[in-house]
Amino acid sequence: VWSSILLAPDLNGDGSPDIISVRYGDCHTYKADGQGDWGRADLVGSYVNDPVVVSVADVIVDGIPDVLFAGYIERTLGLVPMGPFAQVLDQEIPVQIDVGAIRMMVADVNGDGLEDMLQSLEYTPIVAYVSDGTGGFERLVDLDLGPGDAGNFDLGDLDGDGDLDVAGTSPVTGWVNWMANDGQGNFNVQTTLDNFPDPNLVRVGDLNGDGIPDIFFGVGQGLCAFYPGLGGGQFGPYLPFGMGVPGISTAVLADLDVDGDLDVVCGAPGSGRIDWFPNDGGGQFPQRITLEQGLSQLVEVRVADMDGDGLPDVVRSGGAALAWSKALGGGLFQPSETIGQLFDAQNMDIRDIDLDGDLDVVVADNGADRIVLYKNRLDEVGMAEHDRMQARVWPDPVVGGVLHWSGFPDQVVRIVVHDGLGREVLGASSRLGQVSVEGLSSGTYVVRGVDATGTTRAAVSFIVP
């Protein structure tokens, strides 16, 4: 059973961000307490068979974010009003859509101040739905980027007229193209830029520093390139800069070397590589730096300052691991270190979840059908975040009130349990191999294994439902 997640705005009005989890047949929210601890999973809806996409927007315009989710099999979009929070279970508002939801983006495309929706759907074009402000959606226009399946797409003001246009790919035809928005949400004019075998990735950003958005794209056979924006919706010939990295399917545009321009970081699951292309400031990428290679599984790459030193670090998810590479400055990075051992790490988000001024990581562990939160506050209990998963605890979440452990180093003589605020709440001899947690309230906890001097040797988190 697999799931996708989204770190949402404040769904229940308590001032803390919440989490939405979508898995086969279900959509859940996890409500935050403002300290990075998460309550039980509240079932928001199980209305759609095989839900695969989810987004959050105030589509009812009551100041409270709402949840939109759609399924790969059924033809219904579920809209769940989130307030009052306790009364949402039977308030799904169905909207007919085409079968096979793949991707969803929410943005105001017709200039009325309301959050509209764009869906990438299998066997159909991208479809734009306009919001009426009361929770209803009307199919506005089909964005025919090419016959067959809709591909990857992104939004940006590509012609400089103040509205959001669409850049996308068509896997069937191999087109990389864009469609201009007339300001009313009509995308009537398609401009095909080129034709490639297997274009599967597109991003919008100013790569050459002229203040005009460019269109970056990736081709599965190993090409990274971008079309430089010339203004007024015109684009120059594409400029290739990355060749011979087959299977590119994830990328982020970010200033990785902190020199004031956007670099490109590409992930290629097919070849198990993460490559960084530094920007020279003018849209030239003369160097390819391999950050990692030999990865057995890779799903997503993100860039964020994980340790608060002002330097962007690289975070990756995929397969059994969630890991990060610390930036050292000058374009140098430490070898990646594991944040957490997971069953099947998929989509992740990086935010300051517990509002303590540093970045935390939340990830969908699809193989275990769970959401795992890694709080970047373990300095309070005497260890770095990336050291926390050298040991194992089970069951996680706890069932039956007893927590078991194994895999702690031989030097460990005592097990200490901390809550989300770093407070010690339990302790036991490491030789026991288990401890009762019946007295703990719902939330995320950390187990530390300490030696005779009190030094932390390993640690791991667990959840009390």
C-alpha positions as CSV (number, residue, x, y, z in Angstrom):
1,V,0.0,0.0,0.0
2,W,1.5,3.3,-1.0
3,S,0.8,6.9,0.0
4,S,1.5,10.5,-0.9
5,I,1.7,13.4,1.5
6,L,1.4,17.2,1.5
7,L,2.4,19.6,4.3
8,A,-0.7,21.7,4.5
9,P,-1.5,25.1,5.9
10,D,-3.3,25.4,9.3
11,L,-6.3,23.2,8.7
12,N,-7.9,23.5,12.1
13,G,-7.2,27.1,13.0
14,D,-4.7,26.5,15.8
15,G,-1.8,28.3,14.2
16,S,0.2,25.2,13.4
17,P,0.8,23.5,10.0
18,D,-0.9,20.1,9.5
19,I,-0.2,17.1,7.3
20,I,-2.4,15.5,4.7
21,S,-1.7,11.8,3.8
22,V,-3.3,10.1,0.8
23,R,-3.1,6.3,0.5
24,Y,-5.0,3.7,-1.4
25,G,-8.6,4.4,-0.7
26,D,-8.0,6.9,2.0
27,C,-7.2,10.6,2.7
28,H,-6.0,11.5,6.1
29,T,-4.8,14.6,8.0
30,Y,-2.3,14.8,10.8
31,K,-2.9,17.8,13.1
32,A,0.1,19.4,14.6
33,D,0.3,20.6,18.2
34,G,2.8,23.4,17.3
35,Q,5.7,21.4,18.8
36,G,6.3,19.0,16.0
37,D,4.2,16.2,17.5
38,W,1.4,14.8,15.5
39,G,-1.9,13.5,16.7
40,R,-3.8,10.4,15.4
41,A,-4.6,10.2,11.7
42,D,-8.0,11.8,11.1
43,L,-9.8,10.2,8.2
44,V,-10.8,13.0,5.8
45,G,-12.3,10.9,3.1
46,S,-12.3,7.5,1.4
47,Y,-14.5,8.5,-1.4
48,V,-12.1,7.9,-4.3
49,N,-10.7,4.5,-5.3
50,D,-6.9,4.8,-5.5
51,P,-6.4,8.5,-4.7
52,V,-3.1,9.7,-6.2
53,V,-3.1,13.5,-6.2
54,V,-3.9,16.0,-3.4
55,S,-3.7,19.8,-3.0
56,V,-4.8,22.4,-0.5
57,A,-6.4,25.8,-1.2
58,D,-9.2,28.0,0.2
59,V,-11.6,27.2,-2.6
60,I,-14.7,28.0,-0.5
61,V,-13.2,31.4,0.4
62,D,-14.0,31.2,4.1
63,G,-10.4,31.8,5.3
64,I,-10.0,28.0,6.0
65,P,-7.9,25.8,3.6
66,D,-9.8,23.0,2.0
67,V,-8.4,19.6,0.7
68,L,-8.7,18.5,-2.9
69,F,-7.8,15.0,-3.9
70,A,-8.5,12.8,-7.0
71,G,-8.0,9.2,-7.9
72,Y,-6.3,7.3,-10.6
73,I,-9.2,4.9,-11.3
74,E,-12.5,6.8,-10.5
75,R,-13.7,9.9,-12.3
76,T,-14.4,12.0,-9.2
77,L,-12.5,14.9,-7.6
78,G,-13.1,15.0,-3.8
79,L,-13.3,18.4,-2.2
80,V,-13.5,18.3,1.6
81,P,-14.3,21.5,3.5
82,M,-12.0,21.6,6.5
83,G,-14.1,23.7,8.9
84,P,-15.6,22.9,11.2
85,F,-12.9,20.2,11.3
86,A,-15.0,17.6,13.2
87,Q,-17.8,17.7,10.7
88,V,-16.1,16.9,7.4
89,L,-16.5,13.2,7.1
90,D,-19.6,13.3,4.9
91,Q,-19.2,16.6,3.2
92,E,-17.4,15.5,0.1
93,I,-18.3,17.6,-2.9
94,P,-17.9,15.5,-6.1
95,V,-16.8,17.1,-9.3
96,Q,-16.7,15.1,-12.5
97,I,-13.2,14.8,-14.1
98,D,-11.6,12.5,-16.5
99,V,-10.0,9.2,-15.5
100,G,-6.4,8.8,-14.4
101,A,-5.3,11.7,-12.3
102,I,-1.5,12.1,-12.4
103,R,-0.6,15.6,-11.3
104,M,-2.5,18.6,-9.7
105,M,-1.6,22.2,-9.3
106,V,-3.7,24.9,-7.7
107,A,-3.4,28.6,-8.7
108,D,-5.4,31.5,-9.9
109,V,-5.4,31.2,-13.7
110,N,-8.3,33.5,-14.6
111,G,-7.4,36.5,-12.5
112,D,-10.5,36.5,-10.2
113,G,-8.5,35.9,-7.0
114,L,-9.9,32.4,-6.5
115,E,-7.8,29.3,-6.5
116,D,-8.4,27.3,-9.7
117,M,-7.1,23.8,-10.5
118,L,-5.1,22.2,-13.3
119,Q,-5.0,18.5,-13.6
120,S,-2.7,16.3,-15.6
121,L,-4.7,13.2,-16.5
122,E,-3.9,10.0,-18.3
123,Y,-5.2,9.6,-21.8
124,T,-6.4,13.2,-21.9
125,P,-5.0,16.8,-22.2
126,I,-4.2,18.9,-19.1
127,V,-7.6,20.3,-17.9
128,A,-8.2,23.6,-16.2
129,Y,-11.1,23.9,-13.8
130,V,-12.2,27.3,-12.6
131,S,-13.4,27.8,-9.1
132,D,-16.7,29.5,-8.2
133,G,-15.6,30.4,-4.7
134,T,-18.2,28.1,-3.0
135,G,-16.5,24.8,-3.6
136,G,-17.7,24.2,-7.1
137,F,-15.5,23.8,-10.1
138,E,-16.4,24.2,-13.8
139,R,-14.4,22.7,-16.6
140,L,-12.9,25.7,-18.2
141,V,-10.6,24.5,-21.0
142,D,-8.5,21.6,-22.1
143,L,-4.9,22.3,-22.7
144,D,-3.9,20.1,-25.6
145,L,-0.2,19.9,-25.3
146,G,-0.2,16.9,-27.6
147,P,-2.1,13.7,-28.3
148,G,-2.0,10.8,-25.8
149,D,-1.1,11.1,-22.2
150,A,-0.6,14.5,-20.6
151,G,3.0,14.9,-19.4
152,N,4.8,16.9,-16.8
153,F,3.9,20.6,-16.6
154,D,4.8,23.8,-14.7
155,L,3.4,27.3,-14.3
156,G,5.0,30.6,-14.9
157,D,4.5,34.0,-16.5
158,L,6.2,33.1,-19.8
159,D,5.1,36.0,-21.8
160,G,5.4,38.7,-19.2
161,D,1.7,39.8,-19.2
162,G,1.0,39.2,-15.5
163,D,-0.8,35.8,-15.7
164,L,0.3,32.2,-15.3
165,D,1.0,30.3,-18.5
166,V,1.7,26.6,-18.8
167,A,4.9,24.8,-20.0
168,G,4.6,21.1,-20.5
169,T,5.6,18.0,-22.3
170,S,3.8,15.4,-24.4
171,P,5.4,11.9,-24.0
172,V,3.6,10.5,-27.0
173,T,4.7,13.2,-29.5
174,G,7.9,14.2,-27.8
175,W,6.9,17.8,-27.8
176,V,8.2,20.4,-25.4
177,N,5.7,23.3,-25.6
178,W,3.8,26.0,-23.8
179,M,0.4,27.6,-23.9
180,A,-0.3,31.3,-23.3
181,N,-3.0,32.3,-20.8
182,D,-5.2,35.2,-22.1
183,G,-5.7,36.4,-18.5
184,Q,-9.2,34.8,-18.3
185,G,-7.9,31.2,-17.9
186,N,-8.2,30.4,-21.6
187,F,-5.1,28.7,-23.0
188,N,-5.9,28.9,-26.7
189,V,-2.5,29.2,-28.4
190,Q,0.0,26.3,-28.3
191,T,3.6,27.0,-29.2
192,T,5.7,23.9,-29.8
193,L,9.4,24.5,-29.1
194,D,10.9,21.2,-30.2
195,N,10.5,17.5,-30.5
196,F,12.5,15.0,-28.4
197,P,12.3,11.3,-27.5
198,D,10.8,10.9,-24.0
199,P,10.7,14.4,-22.6
200,N,9.6,13.9,-19.0
201,L,10.5,16.9,-17.0
202,V,9.9,20.6,-17.2
203,R,10.6,23.5,-14.8
204,V,10.2,27.3,-15.1
205,G,12.9,29.7,-13.8
206,D,15.3,32.5,-14.8
207,L,18.5,30.5,-15.5
208,N,20.4,33.2,-17.4
209,G,19.8,36.1,-15.0
210,D,18.0,38.5,-17.4
211,G,14.8,38.6,-15.4
212,I,12.8,36.6,-18.0
213,P,11.6,33.1,-17.2
214,D,13.3,30.3,-19.1
215,I,12.0,26.8,-19.7
216,F,14.2,24.0,-18.4
217,F,13.4,20.4,-19.6
218,G,14.9,17.0,-19.2
219,V,14.8,14.0,-21.6
220,G,14.8,10.5,-20.3
221,Q,17.7,9.5,-22.7
222,G,20.0,11.9,-20.9
223,L,19.6,15.5,-22.0
224,C,19.3,18.5,-19.8
225,A,18.6,21.8,-21.6
226,F,16.7,25.0,-21.4
227,Y,15.0,27.5,-23.8
228,P,16.1,31.0,-22.9
229,G,13.2,33.4,-22.6
230,L,13.5,36.5,-24.9
231,G,10.5,38.3,-23.6
232,G,7.0,38.6,-25.0
233,G,6.6,34.8,-25.1
234,Q,9.5,34.3,-27.4
235,F,12.2,31.8,-26.8
236,G,15.6,31.2,-28.3
237,P,16.9,27.8,-29.5
238,Y,17.4,25.3,-26.7
239,L,20.8,25.2,-25.0
240,P,21.9,21.8,-24.0
241,F,24.3,21.4,-21.0
242,G,23.8,17.9,-19.6
243,M,24.4,14.8,-21.7
244,G,24.8,11.1,-21.0
245,V,22.8,10.9,-17.8
246,P,19.9,8.5,-18.8
247,G,16.7,8.4,-16.8
248,I,16.5,12.0,-15.6
249,S,13.1,12.4,-13.9
250,T,13.6,14.8,-10.9
251,A,15.2,18.2,-10.8
252,V,15.3,21.4,-8.8
253,L,16.4,24.9,-9.8
254,A,18.3,26.4,-6.8
255,D,21.3,28.5,-6.0
256,L,23.4,25.6,-4.7
257,D,26.8,27.5,-4.5
258,V,25.2,30.8,-3.2
259,D,26.6,33.0,-6.0
260,G,23.3,34.6,-6.9
261,D,22.1,32.5,-9.8
262,L,20.0,29.3,-10.3
263,D,21.9,26.1,-10.6
264,V,20.4,22.8,-11.7
265,V,20.4,19.6,-9.7
266,C,19.2,16.6,-11.5
267,G,18.3,13.1,-10.3
268,A,18.4,10.1,-12.6
269,P,16.9,7.0,-11.0
270,G,17.8,5.0,-14.1
271,S,21.5,5.5,-13.6
272,G,21.4,6.1,-9.8
273,R,23.0,9.5,-10.0
274,I,22.5,13.0,-8.7
275,D,24.3,15.6,-10.7
276,W,24.8,19.3,-10.1
277,F,25.3,21.8,-12.9
278,P,26.7,25.1,-11.5
279,N,25.5,28.2,-13.3
280,D,28.2,30.7,-14.4
281,G,25.8,33.5,-13.9
282,G,24.9,33.9,-17.6
283,G,23.0,30.6,-18.2
284,Q,26.1,28.6,-19.1
285,F,26.7,25.3,-17.3
286,P,30.2,24.2,-18.3
287,Q,30.7,21.7,-15.5
288,R,28.8,18.6,-14.3
289,I,29.6,17.6,-10.7
290,T,28.3,14.2,-9.6
291,L,27.1,14.5,-6.0
292,E,26.2,10.9,-5.7
293,Q,26.2,7.7,-7.9
294,G,25.4,4.1,-7.5
295,L,22.0,4.7,-5.8
296,S,19.8,1.7,-6.1
297,Q,16.6,3.8,-5.8
298,L,16.0,7.5,-6.2
299,V,12.6,9.3,-6.2
300,E,13.1,12.9,-5.3
301,V,15.9,15.5,-4.8
302,R,15.4,18.7,-2.8
303,V,17.8,21.6,-1.8
304,A,17.5,23.2,1.6
305,D,19.7,24.5,4.4
306,M,19.2,21.7,6.9
307,D,21.8,22.7,9.5
308,G,21.2,26.5,9.6
309,D,24.7,27.5,8.4
310,G,23.5,29.5,5.5
311,L,24.6,26.9,2.9
312,P,22.0,24.9,0.9
313,D,22.3,21.2,1.4
314,V,21.0,18.4,-0.8
315,V,18.3,16.0,0.4
316,R,17.2,12.8,-1.4
317,S,14.5,10.2,-0.9
318,G,14.0,6.8,-2.4
319,G,13.9,3.2,-1.5
320,A,15.1,2.4,2.0
321,A,16.8,5.7,2.7
322,L,16.2,9.4,3.4
323,A,19.6,11.1,3.3
324,W,21.3,14.4,3.0
325,S,24.6,15.8,1.9
326,K,26.0,18.7,4.0
327,A,27.3,21.7,2.1
328,L,30.8,22.8,3.2
329,G,31.0,25.9,1.1
330,G,33.0,26.5,-2.1
331,G,30.9,24.0,-3.9
332,L,32.0,21.1,-1.7
333,F,29.7,18.6,0.0
334,Q,30.2,15.9,2.5
335,P,29.3,12.3,1.5
336,S,25.6,11.7,2.1
337,E,24.5,10.6,5.6
338,T,21.3,8.8,6.4
339,I,18.6,10.7,8.1
340,G,16.3,7.6,8.4
341,Q,16.0,4.0,7.3
342,L,12.7,3.5,5.7
343,F,10.9,0.8,3.7
344,D,10.1,2.7,0.5
345,A,10.8,6.5,0.8
346,Q,8.8,8.4,-1.7
347,N,7.6,12.0,-1.7
348,M,9.0,14.4,1.0
349,D,8.5,17.9,2.1
350,I,11.0,20.1,4.0
351,R,9.5,22.8,6.4
352,D,9.9,24.2,9.9
353,I,7.2,21.9,11.2
354,D,7.7,22.5,14.9
355,L,8.3,26.2,14.4
356,D,11.6,26.3,16.2
357,G,13.6,28.0,13.5
358,D,15.1,25.0,11.7
359,L,14.0,22.7,8.9
360,D,12.4,19.4,9.5
361,V,11.7,16.5,7.0
362,V,8.4,14.7,6.6
363,V,8.4,11.7,4.1
364,A,5.9,9.2,2.8
365,D,7.2,5.7,3.7
366,N,5.1,3.9,1.1
367,G,6.3,0.4,1.8
368,A,5.1,0.7,5.4
369,D,2.0,2.8,4.7
370,R,3.1,5.5,7.1
371,I,4.2,9.1,7.4
372,V,7.5,9.6,9.1
373,L,8.5,13.0,10.7
374,Y,12.2,13.8,11.3
375,K,12.4,16.8,13.6
376,N,15.6,18.8,13.4
377,R,15.8,19.6,17.1
378,L,17.9,16.7,18.4
379,D,20.6,19.1,19.5
380,E,18.5,19.4,22.6
381,V,19.1,15.8,23.4
382,G,22.8,15.7,22.6
383,M,23.0,14.4,19.0
384,A,22.8,15.3,15.4
385,E,19.7,14.5,13.4
386,H,21.4,12.3,10.9
387,D,22.7,9.9,13.7
388,R,19.2,9.0,14.9
389,M,18.5,5.8,12.9
390,Q,21.5,3.5,13.7
391,A,19.2,1.3,15.8
392,R,15.8,-0.3,15.4
393,V,12.6,-0.1,17.5
394,W,9.3,-2.0,16.9
395,P,6.4,-1.9,16.5
396,D,6.3,1.6,15.1
397,P,3.7,3.0,15.7
398,V,3.5,1.2,19.0
399,V,0.9,-1.5,19.4
400,G,0.1,-3.1,22.8
401,G,1.9,-0.5,24.9
402,V,5.4,-2.1,24.7
403,L,8.3,-0.8,22.7
404,H,11.2,-3.2,21.8
405,W,14.6,-2.3,20.5
406,S,17.8,-3.8,19.0
407,G,20.9,-2.8,17.2
408,F,22.3,-0.3,19.7
409,P,26.1,-0.3,20.0
410,D,27.8,-2.5,22.7
411,Q,28.7,0.7,24.7
412,V,25.1,1.5,25.3
413,V,24.0,0.7,28.9
414,R,20.8,2.7,29.2
415,I,17.8,3.6,27.0
416,V,16.3,7.0,27.4
417,V,13.0,8.2,25.8
418,H,12.5,11.9,25.1
419,D,9.3,13.7,24.0
420,G,9.1,16.3,21.2
421,L,10.4,19.0,23.5
422,G,13.5,17.1,24.4
423,R,12.3,16.2,27.9
424,E,13.2,12.8,29.3
425,V,10.0,10.8,29.9
426,L,11.2,7.2,30.3
427,G,14.4,5.3,31.0
428,A,15.4,1.6,31.2
429,S,18.5,-0.7,31.1
430,S,19.5,-1.5,27.6
431,R,19.7,-5.2,28.5
432,L,15.9,-5.4,29.0
433,G,15.2,-5.0,25.3
434,Q,11.8,-3.5,25.9
435,V,10.0,-0.9,27.9
436,S,6.3,-0.1,28.6
437,V,5.1,3.1,27.0
438,E,1.5,2.9,28.1
439,G,1.7,6.1,30.0
440,L,2.8,8.2,27.0
441,S,0.4,10.4,25.2
442,S,0.0,10.4,21.4
443,G,3.0,11.8,19.5
444,T,6.5,11.3,18.2
445,Y,9.3,10.3,20.6
446,V,13.0,9.7,20.4
447,V,14.8,6.7,22.0
448,R,18.5,7.4,22.9
449,G,21.0,4.8,23.6
450,V,23.6,6.2,26.0
451,D,26.9,4.9,27.4
452,A,28.2,5.0,30.9
453,T,29.2,8.6,30.5
454,G,25.8,9.7,29.2
455,T,27.0,10.1,25.7
456,T,24.5,9.3,23.0
457,R,25.7,6.4,20.8
458,A,22.6,6.0,18.6
459,A,19.0,7.0,18.5
460,V,15.7,6.3,16.7
461,S,12.3,7.8,16.7
462,F,8.9,6.1,17.1
463,I,5.2,7.1,17.2
464,V,2.6,6.5,19.9
465,P,-0.8,6.6,18.1
